[in-house]
Amino acid sequence: MNKLIYIYSFLRETNIAHRLVWITLLFALLVIVCISALSNYEAENKIPLLSENTNFVSGETKAAFSDTKTDIQPESKYYTGIIRGSFFSSALEAGLSPNDVNNLVIALNKHFNFVMTPESNAKFGVRIQPGDKEKKARIDTFAYFGKSDTFIAKRHRDGRFYNELGDPLNGALISLPTKRRYGISSSFCYSRKHPITGRRGAHLGTDYLTPVGTDVITVASGKVITSRYHPVAGDYVVILHDNGYVTRYLHLSKRLVNKDDHVQQGQIIALSGNTGRSTGPHLHFELIINGKAVDFEHYYSKQNKIQSFFSAEEKTQFNNEITETLARFSEQFKGLSLG
């Protein structure tokens, strides 16, 4: 109390300027004392901060809690439908959104003609991988099953689409003019004894041992420049491809395309047969590059080694994934009505 009286008397005796300086100093000292007292109180009565890994009983943080976290992956969505009218209206009826249909067409319109190819009552399936915070939803698989054509495309981890054989759809050629591999009765060569004439000459194509009626598919997109019958070649089709290559398909039992038709890679263009000068059912296939006949089997094998589409492990995984997806489509097809 005496100290306060002394300070009061001292301030009264000083002039106004000095008095304001001393008052300011005393006020600053008082603030410092209050802050120090408050800090000591919080330190003595500190309440631990609780995080999502904190034990609410003991207040201790347990790192083991973080081990129980799991990332829930969104499930893929499967849509199946039947062509009634246009593909676009049928896809919307199957449950796809306008954006889904647009993405599908953008992704595969170079390989599948969504306007001309779909037939009435043909079935189709679409698998979509949902998006998340890091990436958008995208088309994973598209399958079409018509009376005269089948088309399957699946996206791999590299972002490219492949057919059911594992051939890239945006590659120059697919591996076979048929949906599966058949034996070869006569390979490409520049000199062989003809089985009918007995004369030696070049055999500028590959003969696949296909039973009559086997689906013949085009190895690349292009335009049909010939579709007719010839006494030697039998029923045959010639296609000029977008990259300038030409392919020829001979000894067919039935031609499914006409001259000037535009065809998509993997499309069924004919059925194999035994027409023309032939010793038995087979498909004679030719590849012509820059006007010169090329050994297709050798050419594709060389290109495949250069591009290395799949490793053995990736091919197995790809086969398993596409088999599982097609099985899911097949199961959902059972619930559809042709109407």
C-alpha positions as CSV (number, residue, x, y, z in Angstrom):
1,M,0.0,0.0,0.0
2,N,2.9,2.3,0.9
3,K,4.5,1.6,-2.5
4,L,1.4,2.6,-4.3
5,I,1.1,5.9,-2.3
6,Y,4.8,6.6,-3.1
7,I,4.2,6.0,-6.8
8,Y,1.1,8.2,-6.8
9,S,3.1,11.1,-5.1
10,F,6.0,10.7,-7.5
11,L,3.7,11.0,-10.5
12,R,2.0,14.1,-9.1
13,E,5.3,15.9,-8.8
14,T,6.5,15.2,-12.4
15,N,5.3,17.1,-15.4
16,I,2.7,15.8,-17.7
17,A,5.1,14.4,-20.4
18,H,7.1,12.4,-17.8
19,R,3.9,11.3,-16.2
20,L,2.5,9.8,-19.5
21,V,5.8,7.9,-20.1
22,W,5.7,6.3,-16.6
23,I,2.1,5.4,-16.9
24,T,2.8,3.6,-20.2
25,L,5.7,1.7,-18.7
26,L,3.6,0.6,-15.7
27,F,0.8,-0.6,-18.0
28,A,3.2,-2.7,-20.1
29,L,4.7,-4.3,-17.0
30,L,1.2,-5.2,-15.8
31,V,0.4,-6.9,-19.2
32,I,3.6,-9.0,-19.1
33,V,2.8,-10.2,-15.5
34,C,-0.7,-11.2,-16.5
35,I,0.5,-13.2,-19.6
36,S,3.1,-15.0,-17.6
37,A,0.6,-16.0,-15.0
38,L,-1.8,-17.3,-17.6
39,S,0.9,-19.4,-19.3
40,N,1.9,-21.1,-16.0
41,Y,-1.7,-22.0,-15.4
42,E,-2.2,-23.7,-18.8
43,A,1.0,-25.7,-18.4
44,E,-0.1,-27.0,-15.0
45,N,-3.7,-27.9,-16.2
46,K,-3.0,-28.9,-19.8
47,I,-5.6,-31.0,-21.5
48,P,-4.2,-33.4,-24.2
49,L,-5.4,-32.8,-27.7
50,L,-7.5,-35.6,-29.1
51,S,-6.9,-36.9,-32.6
52,E,-8.7,-39.7,-34.5
53,N,-6.0,-42.1,-33.1
54,T,-6.3,-41.0,-29.5
55,N,-7.6,-43.3,-26.8
56,F,-10.4,-41.3,-25.2
57,V,-9.9,-43.1,-21.8
58,S,-6.1,-42.7,-21.3
59,G,-5.5,-39.7,-23.7
60,E,-2.7,-41.6,-25.3
61,T,-2.3,-41.8,-29.1
62,K,-2.0,-45.3,-30.4
63,A,-0.3,-45.7,-33.8
64,A,-1.8,-49.2,-34.1
65,F,-5.2,-47.6,-34.9
66,S,-3.8,-46.4,-38.2
67,D,-3.2,-49.9,-39.3
68,T,-6.9,-50.7,-39.3
69,K,-7.7,-48.1,-42.0
70,T,-8.7,-49.5,-45.4
71,D,-9.2,-47.8,-48.8
72,I,-12.6,-48.8,-50.1
73,Q,-12.4,-49.1,-53.9
74,P,-15.6,-48.2,-55.8
75,E,-17.1,-51.1,-57.7
76,S,-17.3,-51.1,-61.5
77,K,-20.8,-50.6,-63.0
78,Y,-22.1,-53.1,-65.6
79,Y,-24.8,-52.2,-68.1
80,T,-26.4,-54.5,-70.6
81,G,-29.0,-54.0,-73.2
82,I,-30.7,-54.9,-76.5
83,I,-30.6,-52.8,-79.6
84,R,-34.1,-51.4,-80.2
85,G,-33.8,-48.5,-82.7
86,S,-30.5,-46.7,-82.5
87,F,-27.6,-47.7,-80.3
88,F,-27.7,-44.4,-78.6
89,S,-31.3,-44.7,-77.4
90,S,-30.7,-48.3,-76.5
91,A,-27.7,-47.4,-74.4
92,L,-29.7,-44.7,-72.5
93,E,-32.5,-47.3,-71.9
94,A,-29.9,-49.7,-70.5
95,G,-29.0,-47.1,-67.9
96,L,-26.0,-45.3,-69.3
97,S,-25.9,-41.5,-68.9
98,P,-25.6,-39.3,-72.0
99,N,-22.1,-38.5,-70.8
100,D,-21.3,-42.3,-70.6
101,V,-22.5,-42.8,-74.1
102,N,-20.5,-39.9,-75.4
103,N,-17.3,-41.2,-73.7
104,L,-17.9,-44.6,-75.2
105,V,-18.3,-43.3,-78.8
106,I,-15.3,-41.0,-78.4
107,A,-13.2,-43.9,-77.2
108,L,-14.1,-46.5,-79.8
109,N,-15.7,-44.8,-82.8
110,K,-12.6,-45.5,-84.9
111,H,-13.0,-49.2,-84.3
112,F,-16.7,-49.7,-84.1
113,N,-19.4,-48.0,-86.2
114,F,-22.1,-47.1,-83.6
115,V,-24.5,-45.9,-86.3
116,M,-24.2,-48.6,-89.0
117,T,-23.1,-51.8,-87.3
118,P,-25.7,-52.4,-84.5
119,E,-28.5,-54.8,-85.6
120,S,-32.0,-55.0,-84.2
121,N,-32.1,-57.3,-81.1
122,A,-28.3,-57.5,-80.9
123,K,-27.0,-57.5,-77.3
124,F,-24.3,-55.3,-75.8
125,G,-22.6,-54.7,-72.5
126,V,-20.6,-51.9,-71.1
127,R,-18.4,-51.9,-68.0
128,I,-17.5,-48.5,-66.4
129,Q,-14.9,-47.9,-63.8
130,P,-16.2,-45.3,-61.4
131,G,-14.0,-42.2,-60.8
132,D,-12.7,-40.8,-57.5
133,K,-11.0,-37.6,-56.3
134,E,-7.9,-38.3,-58.5
135,K,-9.4,-39.6,-61.7
136,K,-12.7,-39.5,-63.7
137,A,-14.9,-42.5,-64.5
138,R,-14.0,-44.2,-67.7
139,I,-15.1,-46.9,-70.1
140,D,-13.4,-50.2,-69.2
141,T,-15.1,-52.8,-71.5
142,F,-17.5,-52.7,-74.4
143,A,-18.9,-55.9,-76.0
144,Y,-21.4,-56.2,-78.9
145,F,-23.0,-59.5,-80.0
146,G,-24.9,-59.4,-83.3
147,K,-26.0,-62.0,-85.7
148,S,-23.3,-61.2,-88.2
149,D,-20.7,-59.5,-86.1
150,T,-19.1,-59.6,-82.6
151,F,-16.9,-56.8,-81.2
152,I,-15.1,-56.8,-77.9
153,A,-12.8,-54.0,-76.6
154,K,-11.2,-53.8,-73.2
155,R,-9.0,-51.1,-71.8
156,H,-5.7,-52.2,-70.3
157,R,-3.8,-50.4,-67.5
158,D,-1.7,-48.6,-70.2
159,G,-4.9,-46.8,-71.2
160,R,-5.2,-48.5,-74.6
161,F,-8.0,-50.7,-75.8
162,Y,-7.4,-54.3,-76.9
163,N,-9.6,-57.0,-78.4
164,E,-10.3,-60.4,-76.7
165,L,-7.1,-61.8,-78.3
166,G,-5.0,-59.1,-76.7
167,D,-4.3,-57.2,-79.9
168,P,-4.3,-53.4,-79.6
169,L,-7.2,-51.8,-81.4
170,N,-5.2,-48.8,-82.2
171,G,-2.4,-50.9,-83.7
172,A,-1.9,-51.2,-87.4
173,L,-3.0,-54.8,-87.6
174,I,-4.5,-57.5,-85.4
175,S,-2.9,-60.9,-85.1
176,L,-5.3,-63.1,-87.2
177,P,-8.0,-62.9,-89.8
178,T,-10.0,-65.2,-87.6
179,K,-11.2,-65.0,-84.1
180,R,-8.9,-67.8,-82.9
181,R,-5.8,-69.4,-84.2
182,Y,-6.0,-72.3,-86.7
183,G,-3.3,-74.5,-88.1
184,I,-1.4,-73.4,-91.2
185,S,-1.5,-75.8,-94.2
186,S,0.8,-73.7,-96.4
187,S,3.0,-70.8,-95.4
188,F,4.1,-67.8,-97.4
189,C,7.0,-68.7,-99.7
190,Y,8.5,-67.7,-103.0
191,S,8.7,-71.3,-104.4
192,R,6.5,-74.3,-103.8
193,K,4.9,-77.1,-105.7
194,H,1.3,-76.3,-106.3
195,P,-0.9,-79.2,-105.0
196,I,-3.2,-79.1,-108.0
197,T,-1.1,-78.1,-111.0
198,G,2.1,-79.6,-109.8
199,R,4.0,-76.5,-111.0
200,R,6.5,-74.6,-108.9
201,G,5.7,-71.0,-108.1
202,A,5.3,-68.4,-105.4
203,H,2.7,-68.8,-102.7
204,L,2.2,-65.2,-101.6
205,G,-0.1,-65.8,-98.7
206,T,-0.9,-67.9,-95.7
207,D,-3.4,-70.8,-95.7
208,Y,-5.3,-71.3,-92.5
209,L,-7.1,-74.7,-91.9
210,T,-10.5,-73.2,-91.1
211,P,-13.6,-75.3,-91.3
212,V,-16.3,-74.1,-93.8
213,G,-18.3,-71.3,-92.2
214,T,-15.6,-69.9,-89.9
215,D,-15.9,-66.2,-89.2
216,V,-13.4,-64.2,-91.2
217,I,-12.5,-60.8,-89.8
218,T,-10.7,-57.8,-91.2
219,V,-7.3,-57.2,-89.6
220,A,-7.6,-53.4,-89.8
221,S,-10.2,-50.8,-90.7
222,G,-10.6,-49.8,-94.3
223,K,-12.7,-49.8,-97.4
224,V,-13.8,-52.8,-99.5
225,I,-12.4,-52.4,-103.0
226,T,-13.4,-55.9,-104.3
227,S,-16.0,-58.4,-103.3
228,R,-16.8,-61.0,-106.0
229,Y,-16.2,-64.5,-107.4
230,H,-13.2,-65.7,-109.4
231,P,-12.7,-69.2,-110.9
232,V,-9.3,-69.5,-109.1
233,A,-9.7,-67.4,-105.9
234,G,-13.4,-68.4,-105.5
235,D,-15.4,-65.9,-103.5
236,Y,-13.0,-63.4,-102.2
237,V,-12.7,-59.9,-100.6
238,V,-10.1,-57.2,-100.9
239,I,-9.8,-54.4,-98.5
240,L,-7.7,-51.1,-98.8
241,H,-6.8,-50.0,-95.2
242,D,-6.4,-46.6,-93.8
243,N,-2.6,-46.9,-93.6
244,G,-2.3,-47.9,-97.3
245,Y,-2.0,-51.7,-96.7
246,V,-4.1,-54.1,-98.7
247,T,-5.4,-57.5,-97.5
248,R,-7.0,-60.3,-99.5
249,Y,-9.3,-63.1,-98.2
250,L,-9.8,-66.0,-100.7
251,H,-11.9,-69.2,-101.1
252,L,-14.8,-67.9,-99.0
253,S,-18.2,-69.7,-98.7
254,K,-20.0,-66.4,-98.2
255,R,-19.2,-62.7,-98.6
256,L,-20.8,-60.4,-96.0
257,V,-19.6,-57.1,-97.4
258,N,-19.9,-55.3,-100.7
259,K,-17.6,-53.1,-102.7
260,D,-17.3,-49.6,-101.3
261,D,-18.4,-50.7,-97.8
262,H,-16.4,-49.3,-94.9
263,V,-15.3,-51.9,-92.4
264,Q,-14.0,-51.7,-88.8
265,Q,-11.0,-53.6,-87.5
266,G,-12.2,-57.0,-86.2
267,Q,-15.5,-56.9,-88.1
268,I,-16.7,-60.1,-89.6
269,I,-16.6,-59.7,-93.4
270,A,-17.1,-63.3,-94.6
271,L,-17.3,-67.0,-93.8
272,S,-14.5,-69.2,-94.8
273,G,-15.0,-72.0,-97.4
274,N,-13.6,-74.1,-100.2
275,T,-14.5,-72.2,-103.3
276,G,-12.4,-71.7,-106.4
277,R,-9.3,-73.8,-107.1
278,S,-8.8,-75.4,-103.7
279,T,-7.9,-78.8,-102.4
280,G,-9.9,-78.5,-99.1
281,P,-11.5,-76.0,-96.7
282,H,-9.2,-73.2,-95.8
283,L,-8.7,-69.4,-95.7
284,H,-6.0,-68.0,-98.0
285,F,-5.0,-64.6,-96.5
286,E,-2.6,-62.1,-98.1
287,L,-1.0,-58.9,-96.8
288,I,0.3,-56.4,-99.4
289,I,2.4,-53.4,-98.3
290,N,3.5,-50.7,-100.9
291,G,2.4,-53.0,-103.7
292,K,4.5,-56.0,-102.5
293,A,3.2,-59.2,-100.9
294,V,4.5,-59.7,-97.4
295,D,4.6,-62.8,-95.1
296,F,1.9,-61.8,-92.6
297,E,2.9,-64.3,-89.9
298,H,6.5,-63.1,-90.0
299,Y,5.5,-59.4,-90.2
300,Y,3.1,-59.5,-87.3
301,S,5.5,-61.5,-85.1
302,K,8.2,-58.9,-85.8
303,Q,5.9,-56.0,-85.0
304,N,4.7,-57.7,-81.8
305,K,8.2,-58.2,-80.5
306,I,9.0,-54.5,-81.2
307,Q,5.9,-53.2,-79.5
308,S,5.7,-55.8,-76.7
309,F,2.0,-55.3,-75.9
310,F,1.8,-57.7,-73.0
311,S,4.1,-59.6,-70.7
312,A,3.1,-63.2,-69.9
313,E,1.8,-62.1,-66.5
314,E,-0.1,-59.2,-67.9
315,K,-1.6,-61.4,-70.7
316,T,-2.9,-63.9,-68.0
317,Q,-4.4,-61.1,-65.9
318,F,-6.0,-59.6,-69.0
319,N,-7.5,-62.9,-70.0
320,N,-8.9,-63.4,-66.5
321,E,-10.4,-59.9,-66.4
322,I,-12.1,-60.1,-69.8
323,T,-13.4,-63.6,-69.0
324,E,-14.9,-62.4,-65.8
325,T,-16.5,-59.3,-67.4
326,L,-18.0,-61.3,-70.3
327,A,-19.4,-63.8,-67.8
328,R,-21.0,-60.9,-65.9
329,F,-22.5,-59.6,-69.1
330,S,-23.8,-63.1,-70.0
331,E,-25.5,-63.5,-66.6
332,Q,-27.2,-60.1,-67.0
333,F,-28.3,-60.9,-70.6
334,K,-30.5,-63.7,-69.1
335,G,-32.7,-61.0,-67.5
336,L,-33.3,-59.2,-70.8
337,S,-36.3,-59.6,-73.0
338,L,-36.1,-59.3,-76.8
339,G,-39.6,-57.9,-76.8
